[in-house]
Amino acid sequence: MEITGKTALVTGANRGLGLQLARELRDRGAIVYAAARNPASVDLTGVTPIALDVTDPGSVAAAAAATGDVAILINNAGSSTGASLLTGDLADIRLEFDTHFLGALEVIRTFAPQLAAQQRSAVLNILSVLSWVSYPNSGAYCAAKSAEWSLTNALRQELAPQGTRVSSLHVGYMDTDMARHVSSAKSNPADIAKIAIDGIEAGDAEIIADEISRQVLAGLSSGVAGLYPQLA
Ligand SMILES: NC(=O)c1ccc[n+]([C@@H]2O[C@H](COP(=O)([O-])OP(=O)(O)OC[C@H]3O[C@@H](n4cnc5c(N)ncnc54)[C@H](OP(=O)(O)O)[C@@H]3O)[C@@H](O)[C@H]2O)c1
């Protein structure tokens, strides 16, 4: 997939990984829509800020109507409530699914005709190592990222006939606001953005951005005993 000259749209492009993805696409010669709930918060030259709240179908439709030739769509917007599935606030659990699952789905469904009109097009869903392994203190987030992984696998089959490749990016902690309370090692989101766009260029279905994601993917075949040894 050639990036230069293509039109790309990134959700949640005003900060964190989304901002770095918009910058990387711009630097590789794409025409970039930097979508954000508050487009005035996009502080990046050479891109076009556009309003888009992934949980508001009217806002998604307005963004699609205002664009028209998007060939690369990146579903990056994300929430992280830290809600436990057992004891967390149901509103927080719903927010995780509204953002990561229904939000990404709404964006893909709405932009699918635009993507189909391009000779080649790509969707990249920013997932996580937590699509594959869950932690009780962020069960709602993990479940939503897991559901988004399943969505990715279904839609890559449904969108293939129209020439749209669907990829997922899996990564552990990155040094963004979302992981500001985490003291473990974190990747630089600018490095992850480069890996992500390299993956789109190469047409990779699954972009594994770091060692923890590689290890957990390899461990999936070991089942519950391998992934959750503390339960033994
Ligand atoms: N940070 C990590 O350790 C990590 C690890 C693996 C995967 N990820 C994933 O990477 C992606 C980017 O996360 P990040 O680390 O860059 O987080 P971040 O710094 O907290 O940024 C989150 C972005 O999502 C936007 N957003 C949230 N809800 C939205 C909505 N309803 N509509 C539109 N935009 C919305 C935010 O916009 P506002 O400024 O308006 O709030 C912000 O731009 C997410 O999908 C996240 O799940 C993160």
The ligand as an SDF file (V2000), in Angstrom:
LIG
                    3D

 48 52  0  0  0  0  0  0  0  0999 V2000
   -1.1850    3.7970   26.0120 N   0  0  0  0  0  0  0  0  0  0  0  0
   -1.0820    2.4770   26.0410 C   0  0  0  0  0  0  0  0  0  0  0  0
   -0.3460    1.9120   26.8700 O   0  0  0  0  0  0  0  0  0  0  0  0
   -1.8200    1.6420   25.0230 C   0  0  0  0  0  0  0  0  0  0  0  0
   -1.4420    0.3030   24.8770 C   0  0  0  0  0  0  0  0  0  0  0  0
   -2.0890   -0.4790   23.9100 C   0  0  0  0  0  0  0  0  0  0  0  0
   -3.0780    0.0850   23.1230 C   0  0  0  0  0  0  0  0  0  0  0  0
   -3.4340    1.3790   23.2980 N   0  0  0  0  0  0  0  0  0  0  0  0
   -4.4830    1.9180   22.4240 C   0  0  0  0  0  0  0  0  0  0  0  0
   -3.8990    2.9470   21.6450 O   0  0  0  0  0  0  0  0  0  0  0  0
   -4.9180    3.8790   21.2450 C   0  0  0  0  0  0  0  0  0  0  0  0
   -4.4650    5.2820   21.5470 C   0  0  0  0  0  0  0  0  0  0  0  0
   -4.3330    5.3960   22.9580 O   0  0  0  0  0  0  0  0  0  0  0  0
   -3.3440    6.4470   23.6380 P   0  0  0  0  0  0  0  0  0  0  0  0
   -2.4300    5.6760   24.4790 O   0  0  0  0  0  0  0  0  0  0  0  0
   -2.8140    7.4040   22.6370 O   0  0  0  0  0  0  0  0  0  0  0  0
   -4.3950    7.1570   24.6140 O   0  0  0  0  0  0  0  0  0  0  0  0
   -4.6020    8.6820   25.0300 P   0  0  0  0  0  0  0  0  0  0  0  0
   -3.3270    9.4140   25.0480 O   0  0  0  0  0  0  0  0  0  0  0  0
   -5.4310    8.6030   26.2730 O   0  0  0  0  0  0  0  0  0  0  0  0
   -5.4830    9.2620   23.8390 O   0  0  0  0  0  0  0  0  0  0  0  0
   -6.7800    8.7760   23.6200 C   0  0  0  0  0  0  0  0  0  0  0  0
   -7.3170    9.4610   22.3720 C   0  0  0  0  0  0  0  0  0  0  0  0
   -8.5960    8.9190   22.0770 O   0  0  0  0  0  0  0  0  0  0  0  0
   -9.4940   10.0050   21.9500 C   0  0  0  0  0  0  0  0  0  0  0  0
  -10.8630    9.6050   22.2510 N   0  0  0  0  0  0  0  0  0  0  0  0
  -11.3450    9.0240   23.3700 C   0  0  0  0  0  0  0  0  0  0  0  0
  -12.6670    8.8250   23.2480 N   0  0  0  0  0  0  0  0  0  0  0  0
  -13.0240    9.3060   22.0250 C   0  0  0  0  0  0  0  0  0  0  0  0
  -14.2370    9.3860   21.3130 C   0  0  0  0  0  0  0  0  0  0  0  0
  -15.4020    8.9800   21.8540 N   0  0  0  0  0  0  0  0  0  0  0  0
  -14.2210    9.9030   20.0560 N   0  0  0  0  0  0  0  0  0  0  0  0
  -13.0690   10.3380   19.5130 C   0  0  0  0  0  0  0  0  0  0  0  0
  -11.8880   10.3170   20.1320 N   0  0  0  0  0  0  0  0  0  0  0  0
  -11.8820    9.8020   21.3800 C   0  0  0  0  0  0  0  0  0  0  0  0
   -8.9790   11.0590   22.9180 C   0  0  0  0  0  0  0  0  0  0  0  0
   -9.5550   12.3040   22.6210 O   0  0  0  0  0  0  0  0  0  0  0  0
   -9.7910   13.4570   23.7460 P   0  0  0  0  0  0  0  0  0  0  0  0
   -8.5190   14.2540   23.7960 O   0  0  0  0  0  0  0  0  0  0  0  0
  -10.9720   14.2120   23.2240 O   0  0  0  0  0  0  0  0  0  0  0  0
  -10.0710   12.7620   25.0550 O   0  0  0  0  0  0  0  0  0  0  0  0
   -7.4970   10.9640   22.5840 C   0  0  0  0  0  0  0  0  0  0  0  0
   -7.2100   11.6310   21.3980 O   0  0  0  0  0  0  0  0  0  0  0  0
   -6.1860    3.4430   21.9940 C   0  0  0  0  0  0  0  0  0  0  0  0
   -7.0090    2.6870   21.1510 O   0  0  0  0  0  0  0  0  0  0  0  0
   -5.6550    2.5730   23.1130 C   0  0  0  0  0  0  0  0  0  0  0  0
   -6.6240    1.6370   23.5720 O   0  0  0  0  0  0  0  0  0  0  0  0
   -2.8340    2.1690   24.2230 C   0  0  0  0  0  0  0  0  0  0  0  0
  1  2  1  0
  2  3  2  0
  2  4  1  0
  4  5  1  0
  4 48  2  0
  5  6  2  0
  6  7  1  0
  7  8  2  0
  8  9  1  0
  8 48  1  0
  9 10  1  0
  9 46  1  0
 10 11  1  0
 11 12  1  0
 11 44  1  0
 12 13  1  0
 13 14  1  0
 14 15  2  0
 14 16  1  0
 14 17  1  0
 17 18  1  0
 18 19  2  0
 18 20  1  0
 18 21  1  0
 21 22  1  0
 22 23  1  0
 23 24  1  0
 23 42  1  0
 24 25  1  0
 25 26  1  0
 25 36  1  0
 26 27  1  0
 26 35  1  0
 27 28  2  0
 28 29  1  0
 29 30  1  0
 29 35  2  0
 30 31  1  0
 30 32  2  0
 32 33  1  0
 33 34  2  0
 34 35  1  0
 36 37  1  0
 36 42  1  0
 37 38  1  0
 38 39  2  0
 38 40  1  0
 38 41  1  0
 42 43  1  0
 44 45  1  0
 44 46  1  0
 46 47  1  0
M  CHG  2   8   1  16  -1
M  END
$$$$
